[in-house]
Amino acid sequence: YLLYPAVTWPHKEHKFLIKVLEHIQDLELVFVGARGPLHDDVLRAIKGSPAADRIVHLGVVDQKKLDVLYRQALCTAFPSQYEGFGQPVIEAMARGCPVISSRGGALPETVGTGGITVPMDVDLWVDAVNMIRQSRERQKWVENGLRRAADFSNDRAAATQVGVYNELLGR
């Protein structure tokens, strides 16, 4: 299955992923996350989709369940059109879950060489998903993602922040 952990905000593009799944006949799509302003619209889009029997929205899940979902997914699909950072893509990569994301906001910088970033074109997303389905390609993206996620460890982030403060203080 494809996993998308995101609140149902308009810029998150849940309906785009539904369209992508409609072009891939043998995969499921799992949404997780809190209710946002488009939640009812997303649920209607799921219900009206020809792929409705392969799409589920689980709502908010606890950390243990989310961890399992990341680890068992084919990939995390993240078509958001705006992100200031994109924490879920780092969480996915750190758990060995390949990432396919949009090029919205800071996602290309956050994903870096750890995942695949593609424009918002259904055919290109279908191609990216089909590439990840090939075991050698998937393994390559698992390894790339693990390396990229290591760049965002808490210790490394704290050390970098302290370094910036010291530089600003002239130390």
N, C-alpha and C positions, 0 to 999 in steps of 0.2 A: 504494500500500500504506500501511497504518498501521504506524508504527514504535513499538516500546516498548523503550527501553534501560533494563533493570533486572535486578538479581540476583533470582533466584527465591525471595525471602523471602515468607512468608505475607501480610504487609500490602501487598504490591505488587499483588495481585489480577490476576495473569496470566489466571486462568481466567475472570474477568469479561470481559476483552477477547475471549476465545474466544467467549463467548456473544454479545457484540455483533457480532462478525464473522459469526456464523451467521445474523444478520438482515440482512446486507448481502451480496447474492449475487455482486457483481462486483469485490470488492476482496480484496487479500491482507493478511496480518498477518505482520510480521517482528519477532521477539523477538531482542534481543542482550543479552548480559550473562553474568556468571559464574554458576556453579552455586550455588544456595542450598539450604536445607533442603527446599524443595518442588519441586526441579527434576524429580525422577522423576514426581511427581504432575502437574506441568505437561505433561511429555512424554506421559503417559498421557491427559491431557485432550485434547491435540492429536490424538493417534492415534484417540481415541474420538469426535471431533467430526465432524459431517456436513461441516464445512468443512476437514477435515484436509488436503486437497490444496491449500489456499490459505494454510496456516500453516507457518512455518518458524522454528526456533530456531537461530541461527547461533553461539551461544556468545559467547565473548570475541572481539572484533574489534579490529584495530589502529586508531589514531586516523585514519589516512587512509581506511580503509574506513568507519568511523563517520561521518566527514565526508560522504562520498558518500551514505551511507544517509539522513542528515538532509536533504541537499539534494535527493534524489530522491523522498522520501516525500510523500504527500498531506498528512500531518500526523504529529506525534508525539502519541500517545495515552498518557496517564499517569494510570491509575486508582488510584494508591497511596493507601492509607488513612492513612498517616502519613509525613510528611517534615518534617525539621527545617529544610530549605531547599528542595531540589529542583533541584540543579545541572543535570540533564539538560534541564529545561524551558528554562533560560537558554541552554544550548548549542544547543538546537533553534531558539529564536527568533533567536539571533545568526547562524544559518545560513539564515535565511529560511524556516524550517519552522514552519508554524502549530502551535499547541498546543491540545489539548483535555485538561483535567486534572480530577481529582476535586477535591473541596473538603476533602480530608484534610490535617491538620496545617497547615504553613505554605504549602501550595501556593497558596491564593487570594492571599495576600500576595505571594508570589514571582511568580506569573503576572501579577498586577495587571490592567491593561487591555491586556496584550499577548497574551492568549489567552482561551480559553473555559473556564470552570469550571462543572461540572455535578454534581449529586448522582449517587449510584451507582444509577442506574435505566437499564436496558438501552435502553428506548425513547427516553429523553432523549439518551443517547449516540449512538444511531442517528440521531436528528434532528440532533445537532451535526455528526456526520460528513457527513451529506447536505448540510448547509448549507455546510461547508467545500468540498464538491465543486463548488459554483457558483463559477466563476472570479472574479467580482467580489468575492464574499465572501471567498474564499481570499486574494486580493490584499490586501484590507483587513486581514486577520489577519496576513499576512506583514509589512506595514508597521507595524502596531501592535506586533508582536513585536520587530521590529528596534529600534523606539524604546525598548521596555521593556528589552531586553537591553543597550542602551547605558547604562542606569542601573547596570549591574553590571560596568563595566570595572575592570580591575585597578588602574589609576591612581586612579579615583574611590574604589574601596574602600580603597586605601592612604591616600589623603588623609583620608577620613572617619575611619579608625582613628587616624591621627596626631592629628586634631582632638579625638577623644575622650580620648586619652592626655593631650594638652595641657590639656584642660579638667579632668581629674582631678588633674593636677599643679598646677593653679591658674595656668597660664601664659596 
